[in-house]
Amino acid sequence: MPIPPLQLPPPLPGALREMGEEKLRWRCLTLAEELQAGPLAPWLPEDADEFSDLAAELAELVVSGLAPGRKARAVLAYARITGRHGPLSLSPAARAAWLQAWARQLQRARLPHATQRQLWQWMARLIAPWVRHEGDALVLPWPGARPRGRP
């Protein structure tokens, strides 16, 4: 399966400034850990180093994607993710689980509701192209993953 190009939503400098880069990076890392411990566990790398690499690149993709003028860094993070781990592919249920986990991370950040909503919508737009629908070919997004059911 060819790797689709990154479809990056427009940056949100105000939301990034309000949350702060380090806090956002931390929330992305804890999002990855929550997904690994939950519904996406069968599809994420089991190896600790591989998972850490994936989580760090995901955080870089989000932080750089939200910052104006840093699209090249976001594209590089996406290229590293897909180059090392394969194309990103989520079922609709996995997308919903991802966005629910992201909403929890944003609530824990204690941001104003409007900022939480902006960041949630941005993430929803970022991962929308990664969703496969019923009837699509099942693609394991992570080499060596052993599915224990459809995510």
Stockholm file with secondary structure:
# STOCKHOLM 1.0

chainA/1-151         MPIPPLQLPPPLPGALREMGEEKLRWRCLTLAEELQAGPLAPWLPEDADEFSDLAAELAELVVSGLAPGRKARAVLAYARITGRHGPLSLSPAARAAWLQAWARQLQRARLPHATQRQLWQWMARLIAPWVRHEGDALVLPWPGARPRGRP
#=GR chainA/1-151 SS CCCCCCCCCCCCHHHHHHHCHHHHHHHHHHHHHHHHHTTTGGGSCCSHHHHHHHHHHHHHHHHHHHSTTCHHHHHHHHHHHHHHHCCCCBCHHHHHHHHHHHHHHHHHTTCCHHHHHHHHHHHHHHHGGGBCCTTSCCCCSSTTCCCSSCC
#=GC SS_cons         CCCCCCCCCCCCHHHHHHHCHHHHHHHHHHHHHHHHHTTTGGGSCCSHHHHHHHHHHHHHHHHHHHSTTCHHHHHHHHHHHHHHHCCCCBCHHHHHHHHHHHHHHHHHTTCCHHHHHHHHHHHHHHHGGGBCCTTSCCCCSSTTCCCSSCC
//
